Amino acid sequence: MNTVLDPGVLEALRAAASEFVDIRRDIHRHPEMGFKEHRTSALVAARLKAWGYEVDVGLGGTGVVGTLRRGTGKKSIGIRADMDALPIAEASGRAWASEHPGLMHACGHDGHTAILLAAARQLAEAGDFSGTLNLIFQPAEEGLGGAVKMMDDGLFERHPCDAIFALHNSPGVPQGTLVFRDGPMMASSDAVKITLDGRGGHAAFPHRTADPVVAAASIIMALQTVVSRNVDPLHTAVVSVGTLHAGTAVNVIPETATIELSVRALDPEVRDLLEARIKALVQAQAESFGVRAQVDYHRGYAVLVNNKPETDFARQVALDLLGPGRVVLEGPQVTGSEDFSFMLQKRPGCYLLIGNGDGEGSCMVHNPGYDFNDDNIAAGSTYWVALAQRYLRD
């Protein structure tokens, strides 16, 4: 069955885009941090209710699920959008820039929410499907694990899904181009804090101290060998030192130093290897300098693994809708992370990217100058409508 939408549906989605651009910009003006998306979730819930959805609020604190059932079909689908912002001071210069100092939608979650809302209205008003549609608006994707919290609150027990799907905008990719990948697509993300306890003293008498600063310097350099000398060159891994704190005066050797790392991998076995090697290396290096080391290793988001059948399905919908010129069949892996990975551990599905633009001035996410490309509201919502109708018809 061809999934190219009826011309009337396409025209309706394009005509409605400006309304959802306004909604996106309103959300952008009023960014909210994870688990505090009260205004955004209220906006989402009100619109879903007005369009006839059964609305379940409060999952994960501020999460919202809109459910729509039609016909006698037994299949169910979940489509997820994230809603939270970041603690970044906006410098985009847009007329709709954040009104909350130090807080902005620097990752496009405002756009993801607007895309799914635009699709929600079209599917409610003229959706051609038989089965159960679950639209999942998730809080706290940015490092706080909102997906896990929603599942802990019974997301998939209350709203069963045979398959789940989500998208994220991708700066540097032509606007509206859809990017797919089978298997591991995004990296795990772990945070490590290393505390070095030495013996402080006067800088003029270093022989009477156990200097944690010198130990920290040696550890940082040694950490650069973990990937280059312990990980198979055909695998991807990242060990990045984000912070180093030590000392308060030029003539004092401090008692302690702390180092913080970001550790990423695209394979669970490589992830385990990184943890083992970092812990062993830190302890050995610290001992060689006569200081004590404590390694606090916090496992964060899991490797995001797309299921092949669902990815093949989502890819074919894109090809039928857009043609091969606007679809990347097998895109590169990404060392960023995403807590949709935890949902994919519970239900089969696919996470895909939509190009945010690659022209002059295109800005990466998590940057003060970033803004979501509003042309993607029509493009993204059209894709979600096509995918939902195909899944709940076939």
C-alpha positions in Angstrom: 0.0 0.0 0.0 1.4 3.4 -1.0 1.7 5.7 2.0 1.8 9.0 0.0 -0.9 11.1 1.6 -4.0 12.3 -0.1 -3.3 15.7 -1.6 -6.1 17.1 0.6 -4.3 15.9 3.7 -1.0 17.4 2.6 -2.8 20.7 1.9 -4.5 20.7 5.3 -1.2 20.1 7.1 0.6 22.9 5.2 -2.3 25.3 5.9 -2.3 24.5 9.6 1.5 24.9 9.9 1.4 28.6 10.7 -0.8 28.0 13.8 1.6 25.4 15.1 4.6 27.6 14.4 2.9 30.1 16.7 2.5 27.4 19.3 6.1 26.4 18.9 7.3 30.0 19.4 5.0 30.4 22.4 6.6 27.3 24.0 10.0 28.7 23.0 9.3 32.0 24.9 8.4 30.1 28.0 11.0 27.3 28.4 10.8 24.9 31.4 13.4 22.6 32.8 12.9 18.8 33.2 10.0 17.8 35.5 8.9 21.4 35.7 7.1 21.6 32.3 3.8 22.5 33.9 2.8 25.2 31.5 3.9 23.2 28.4 2.1 20.0 29.6 -1.1 22.0 30.4 -1.0 23.5 26.9 -0.5 20.0 25.3 -3.2 18.4 27.4 -5.8 21.2 26.7 -5.4 20.9 23.0 -5.5 17.1 23.0 -8.7 17.1 25.0 -10.2 19.7 22.6 -9.5 17.4 19.7 -11.2 14.4 21.3 -8.2 12.5 22.8 -8.4 10.6 26.0 -5.7 12.4 28.0 -3.6 11.0 30.8 -1.6 13.5 32.7 1.0 13.3 35.4 3.1 10.3 34.1 6.6 11.1 35.1 5.3 14.1 36.9 4.6 16.4 33.9 4.2 13.8 31.1 1.1 13.7 29.0 -0.3 10.9 26.8 -3.1 11.4 24.4 -5.0 8.3 23.2 -7.3 8.0 20.2 -9.0 4.7 19.2 -10.7 4.1 15.9 -12.3 1.1 14.3 -11.8 -2.5 15.3 -8.0 -2.7 14.7 -6.0 -4.5 17.4 -2.7 -2.8 16.8 -1.3 0.1 18.8 1.4 2.6 18.2 3.2 5.1 20.3 4.8 8.3 19.0 6.9 10.4 21.5 8.0 14.0 21.7 10.1 15.6 24.4 9.2 18.9 26.1 12.0 20.2 28.3 14.5 23.0 27.9 18.1 23.6 28.9 19.9 25.9 31.4 21.5 28.0 28.7 21.2 31.8 28.2 19.7 32.4 24.8 21.6 34.5 22.2 19.6 33.7 19.1 18.3 37.3 18.7 14.9 35.9 17.7 11.7 37.9 18.3 10.4 34.8 20.2 13.6 34.3 22.3 13.3 33.0 25.8 11.7 35.3 28.4 13.3 33.4 31.2 17.0 34.4 31.8 19.4 31.5 31.7 16.9 29.1 30.2 16.2 28.3 26.6 14.9 25.6 24.2 18.4 24.9 22.8 17.7 21.4 21.5 14.4 21.9 19.6 12.1 20.1 22.0 9.6 23.0 21.5 9.6 22.0 17.8 9.2 18.3 18.5 6.2 19.1 20.6 4.7 21.3 18.0 5.2 18.7 15.3 3.4 16.0 17.3 0.6 18.4 18.1 0.1 19.3 14.5 -0.1 15.6 13.6 -2.4 15.0 16.5 -5.0 17.4 15.2 -4.9 16.0 11.7 -5.2 12.5 12.9 -8.1 13.4 15.2 -10.0 15.3 12.5 -9.4 13.2 9.5 -7.2 10.2 10.4 -7.7 7.1 8.3 -6.7 4.3 10.6 -8.1 1.4 12.7 -6.4 0.7 16.0 -5.0 2.7 19.0 -2.9 5.8 18.7 -0.8 6.9 21.7 0.9 10.3 21.5 3.5 10.5 24.3 4.7 13.9 25.4 7.7 13.3 27.7 9.3 15.5 30.3 13.0 15.7 31.3 14.8 14.1 28.4 17.9 16.3 29.0 19.8 14.1 31.4 17.1 13.5 34.0 15.6 10.3 32.7 12.0 11.4 32.1 11.4 8.3 29.9 12.3 6.0 32.8 10.1 8.0 35.1 7.1 7.7 32.8 7.6 3.9 32.5 8.0 3.6 36.2 4.6 5.3 36.5 3.1 2.6 34.2 3.3 4.2 30.7 3.2 1.0 28.7 0.9 -0.8 31.1 -1.7 2.0 30.9 -1.0 2.7 27.2 0.1 -0.5 25.5 2.2 0.0 22.3 3.1 -2.6 19.8 5.8 -0.3 18.5 7.2 3.2 19.4 8.7 6.0 17.3 10.4 9.3 17.9 12.4 11.9 16.0 15.0 14.6 16.7 16.0 17.6 14.6 19.6 17.4 13.2 21.4 20.7 12.3 23.8 20.2 9.4 21.4 18.0 7.5 19.2 19.6 4.8 15.9 20.7 6.2 13.2 18.0 6.1 15.5 15.2 5.1 14.9 12.1 7.2 17.8 10.0 8.5 17.5 6.4 9.6 19.9 3.7 11.0 19.5 0.1 12.0 20.8 -1.1 15.3 22.9 1.0 17.6 22.4 4.7 16.6 23.2 6.8 19.6 25.7 6.3 22.4 25.4 5.5 26.0 26.4 8.4 28.3 28.1 7.9 31.7 29.4 10.5 34.1 32.5 9.9 36.2 33.8 11.9 39.2 37.4 11.2 40.4 38.4 12.5 43.8 42.1 12.5 44.6 43.2 12.9 48.2 46.8 13.8 48.8 48.8 15.7 51.5 48.9 19.4 51.0 51.6 21.8 52.0 53.7 24.8 51.1 54.6 25.1 47.4 58.2 25.7 48.3 58.5 22.3 49.9 56.8 19.9 47.5 58.9 16.9 48.8 56.8 17.1 52.0 53.5 16.7 50.2 51.6 14.1 48.1 50.6 16.4 45.3 47.1 15.6 43.9 47.5 18.2 41.1 50.4 16.3 39.5 48.5 13.0 39.9 45.5 14.6 38.2 47.6 15.8 35.3 49.1 12.4 34.8 45.7 10.7 35.0 44.2 13.1 32.5 46.9 12.3 30.0 46.7 8.5 30.7 42.9 8.6 30.1 43.6 9.6 26.5 45.0 6.1 26.0 41.9 4.2 27.1 40.2 4.6 23.7 43.3 4.6 21.5 44.9 1.5 23.2 42.1 -0.5 24.8 39.1 -0.2 22.4 39.0 -1.9 19.0 39.7 0.8 16.4 36.5 -0.4 14.5 34.4 0.6 17.5 33.4 4.0 18.7 34.1 5.4 22.2 34.7 8.8 23.8 36.4 9.7 27.1 36.3 13.5 27.6 37.6 15.4 30.6 35.0 18.1 31.4 36.3 19.6 34.6 39.4 19.7 36.7 39.3 21.5 40.1 42.2 21.9 42.5 43.8 24.5 44.7 43.0 28.1 45.7 46.5 29.8 45.9 49.6 29.8 43.9 51.9 29.0 46.8 49.8 26.1 48.3 49.8 22.5 47.2 46.2 21.5 47.8 44.9 18.5 49.7 42.5 17.3 47.0 41.8 17.5 43.3 38.7 16.4 41.4 38.2 15.4 37.7 34.9 14.8 35.9 34.5 12.8 32.8 31.9 12.2 30.1 32.2 8.6 28.8 30.3 7.4 25.7 30.1 4.1 23.7 28.0 2.6 21.0 28.3 -1.0 22.2 27.4 -2.3 25.7 30.6 -4.5 25.8 32.7 -1.4 25.0 30.8 0.5 27.7 31.8 -2.2 30.2 35.4 -2.1 29.0 35.6 1.6 29.4 34.4 1.5 33.0 36.8 -1.3 34.0 39.9 0.4 32.3 39.1 3.9 33.7 38.8 2.5 37.3 42.0 0.4 37.0 44.0 3.2 35.4 43.0 5.8 37.9 43.8 3.6 40.9 47.2 2.6 39.5 48.2 6.2 38.6 47.1 7.6 41.9 49.1 4.9 43.8 52.2 5.8 41.8 52.0 9.4 43.1 51.2 8.4 46.7 47.6 9.8 46.7 44.3 8.0 47.2 41.6 7.9 44.5 37.9 7.5 44.7 36.0 6.8 41.5 32.3 7.5 41.4 31.0 6.0 38.2 27.4 6.9 37.3 25.8 5.1 34.4 23.4 7.3 32.6 21.6 6.8 29.3 21.9 3.4 27.5 23.0 2.8 24.0 20.0 3.6 21.7 19.3 0.6 19.5 16.8 0.7 16.7 14.9 -2.5 15.9 15.4 -3.5 12.3 11.7 -4.4 11.4 10.4 -1.1 12.8 13.2 0.9 11.2 12.6 -0.8 7.8 8.9 0.1 8.1 9.7 3.7 9.1 12.2 4.1 6.3 9.8 2.8 3.7 7.1 5.2 4.8 9.7 8.0 4.3 10.7 6.7 0.9 7.0 6.5 -0.2 6.3 10.0 1.1 9.4 11.9 0.1 11.3 9.9 -2.5 14.9 8.7 -2.2 16.3 12.2 -2.6 15.2 13.3 0.8 15.8 10.1 2.8 19.2 8.9 4.2 18.7 5.1 4.4 21.6 4.4 6.7 23.0 7.5 8.4 26.1 7.7 10.7 26.1 6.8 14.3 25.8 9.6 16.8 27.9 9.9 20.0 25.2 12.1 21.6 22.7 10.2 23.9 18.9 10.0 24.2 16.7 8.5 26.9 14.3 7.2 24.3 16.9 4.4 24.5 15.2 3.1 27.6 11.8 3.0 25.9 13.4 1.0 23.1 14.5 -1.5 25.7 10.9 -2.2 26.6 9.2 -1.9 23.2 10.4 -2.3 19.6 10.7 0.8 17.6 12.7 3.4 15.7 14.4 6.7 16.5 15.0 8.9 13.4 16.5 12.4 12.6 14.9 15.2 10.6 17.3 17.7 9.1 17.2 21.2 10.7 19.0 22.8 7.8 22.6 23.0 6.5 22.8 26.6 5.2 24.8 29.5 6.4 24.1 30.2 10.1 23.0 26.7 10.8 23.6 26.3 14.5 24.3 23.1 16.5 22.0 22.1 19.4 22.9 23.0 22.9 24.3 26.4 21.6 23.0 29.8 22.8 22.4 30.8 19.1 20.3 27.7 18.2 16.7 27.8 17.0 14.4 25.1 15.6 13.6 25.3 11.9 9.9 26.1 11.7 9.6 24.6 8.2 10.0 21.2 9.9 6.6 21.5 11.6 4.8 20.8 8.3 7.4 18.3 7.2 7.6 16.4 10.5 3.8 16.3 11.1 3.2 15.1 7.6 5.6 12.2 8.3 3.9 11.3 11.6 0.5 11.2 10.0 1.7 9.0 7.2 3.5 6.6 9.5 0.6 6.3 12.0 -2.0 5.7 9.3 0.2 3.1 7.5 1.0 1.3 10.8 -2.6 1.2 11.9 -3.9 0.1 8.5 -1.5 -2.7 7.4 
